[in-house]
Amino acid sequence: MLFTGKILICRPKAQADKLAQVLSNRGWQPIIFPTVEIQPIDLTQKFIPLSKNRIQQADVILIQSPSVLTYLDQPSVTLLKQSKVIYAMGAGTQEALLAQNIDSCWVASQGAASEQILNQPPITDLPVGSHIILLTGEGGRAVLEPELNKKGLICQRINTYKRAMPTYSQQQINNILLRAPEVILVTSVDILKNLLTIFKGHSHNIKNFPLLVISPRIQYVAQALGWQGEILLADSASSEAIIMALKRHDSIK
């Protein structure tokens, strides 16, 4: 019998909505509860980070997350469609690019963590002086840009969004605990830490639920933060990888 329990999805809403639809169609019961909001860098100005000249000069364009496309202006999206050097950092990012009809290679064939990407093609194949555009969000770990520059590459970081923690009422928090999800899905360390902040005062309860993560790094951080429940590991942030991890969980219940 397939697992059909409740799954608390803590991803940003745009990503959560798409995943929830896929899970619902396959018999799961998704509960959308974003612990990160994606917002524009500047609410008063239209930020246009790309130009035809920049695109043509780039040897590699790295797209770090699906959220990059949320606030990227349409002219920039059109320019990306004309590029042949786009690399998606993870399957979820590649899915988001395909939804915009943008072809990309998948740089994260052996893992989407920044440290792994630095030691994989195309980065390892680039000669010194190559130009890289890194499309990402404000904040985060900021590992890639300095490390790429250390390798003698010319990396231009362009932030297309920023992250913020949403505010929930005590009633909304209590309702989540009452609904007792069987699995909590987090896809970044920021999402995990915000989850624990939002449920501060209930951290003992929330840490007892099974947790589904998409990288060993998130798994390690969860353990370091005292997560008590079982921690499940998906191969990537793609819908199919998440479903496969849920099915593995079901098979050992």
N, C-alpha and C positions, 0 to 999 in steps of 0.2 A: 504493500500500500504506500503511495507517495505521500511525502510530508506535505501537509496543507495548512500548517500553522501560521500564526501571525508573524510578520517580519517588519521590524521597525527600521525604516530607511532614513538615515541621517544625512544623506547627500544634499547638496543644493537643489532647490525645487525643480529646476528645469531638467536636471539629470534624474532626479527622483521620480518625476512624473513618467518619463519614458520607461524606466526600469519597472515601475509599479504596474504599468500596463502589460508589459511582457510577463511579469510574475503572475498577475491576476489571470491572464489568458491561460496560464499553465496550472492554475488551481491553488496558488498561494494566496494569502490574505495580507497584502502590503499595508503598512501604516506609514504615511509620510510625515516625518518630523525633522526638518532640516536643522542642523546645528551650525551651519555656515550659510550666510547669504552672500550672493555675488552682486556687487554694486559697481557702477561706473566709477572711474578714477575721479572725474570732475563732473558734477551734476549740471554745471552751467555752461560747459563748453563741449563741442563735438570733437573728440580726439581722433585724428586721422594719422595713424602711426606709419603707414606704408606708402610707398610711391613706386611708380614703374621703375625708376632708376635703382632704388634700393633692392627691389625684387630681382632685377637683372644682374646686379652685382653679387648677390648672395650665392655662395656655394652650397649652403645648407640652410633651410628654414626649419627650426625646431618648434613644434607646437606642444606646449607642456601639459595642457589639460583641456577638456571639453569646454570649460568656462571661458577660454580665450575667445571663442566665437560668439559669446553672448552679447558682448558690447563692441565687437569689431564692426566698423561701418561697412556698408555695402560696397563702396568702391574698393576697399581693401580686400573684401571677400572675392570680388571679381578678379583682382590682381592675383590672388592666391590660386585661383582656378587655372591661371595661365602658367604657373610655375611647375617645373618638373623636379624640384629639389626639396619637396616638403616631407618631413619626417614626423610622424605622430609618436609621442612618448606614451605609449600604452594603447591597448585595444579600445578602451572607451573613447579616447581622443580620436582614434581612427574612425570609429563609428560616427562621431559628431561631424568629422570632416566629410565623410561619405554622404551624410544627410544634407550637406551643403553642396554636393556634387563636386567635391574637391578630392582629387586623387592624391594618395600619400603612400610612402613606404612606412614600415613599422620598425622604428628604431629599437623597440624594447623586446626583441625576440628572445632575449635571455633575462628579462627583468626590467621594470620601468623605473627603478630607483636611480637617482642622479649618478651615484658612484658606478653603477653597472653601465649606464649609457656612455660614460666617459671612456670605457674600455671596450666598446663595441663599434663596428662599422655603423654609420659612415665616419664617425669621429676619428677612429684610428687610421682611416685611409686618407685623411685630409693633409695636404702639405702645409708647412708653416706659412702663415700669412693669409690663409683662407678666411673668407668672410662668412660669419654665421649670424643669422637673425634668430633671437630667442623670444618667442611670443609667450608671455606668461602673466602672472598676477603679482600685484604689489605684496611685498612681504614674503612669507614662506622661508624655506631654508637658504635660498640664495647660494647654492653650491655650484651650479653649472657655470655661471658667467666667470667668476674668478679662476676656476680650474681650467676652463677653455682658454682663457687668456694666458695662463701659465704655460700652456702647451704651445704658445706662439700663434694661436689663432686669434682672429679679430672678431670678438663677440659683441653684438649690439643687443642689449636687453630692452624689450618694449613691453611695458605693462598695459594690458587692455582692461583690467578690472582690479577690484580690491575685495578682500574678504571682511565680513563683519559677523559678529555673533548675534543672532536674533534674540528677542526678549519674549519669554513665555510667562503666563500667569501661573500661580500656584495650582489653580484648578486644572489647567492644561497639563501640567506636570503630573498631578495626581491621576488624571485620566489615563495617561500612558502607563503608569504603574498598575492601575486597575485592569487595564486591558491585557497585561502580562504577555508581551511578545515572546515568542519562543526563540527568536534570533534577533540580534541587533546588528545592522550592517553599517560599518564605517569604512570610508575609502581614503582617509588621510589622517595624519596625526592631529592636525588642527580640528578636524571633525570630532575625533575622539576626545581631545582635551576640552572642547566646548561642551560636549555631551556631559562630561563629569562636572563642569562648572555649572551648567544649567540644573543638574540634579544634585547640586551641593546640598548636603543635609539628608540626601537619599542615596548617597554614593554606595553605601553597603548594599542596598537593594539592587541598584542598577548594575553593579559589578558582578552580581550573581547570575545574570542572564548569559546564555551563550552569545559569543561575539564572532561576527564574520568580518575578516579583514582581507586586504588584497596584496599585502606584502609582508615579508618577514620583519621589516623595520617596524611597521605598525604593530605587529604581534609582539615584538620585543618591548616597545613602549607601553603597550597595554599591560604586559606582565610587570614591568617596572612600576607602573602606577597602581599595582595591586589588584588587577582584575582577577576575580575568583572563578568565574564561569569558564566553561570550555571555550577555547579560541579556535575557530575554524579558519582555514587559509584558502582563499581562491587564488587562481593563477594570475588573474588580472582583474581590471575593473569592468570588463565587458559583461554584458548580460548573460552570455552563454557560460562564461567562467563562473559567475556567481551562481547560476542555476546548477552547474556541475558540483560546486561545493555544497550546495543545499541537498543535492541528491546523495552525495557521500555521507552527509550528516544523517539523512533519512535511513540509509542502508545499515547504519550501526546503532540506530535507536533501539 
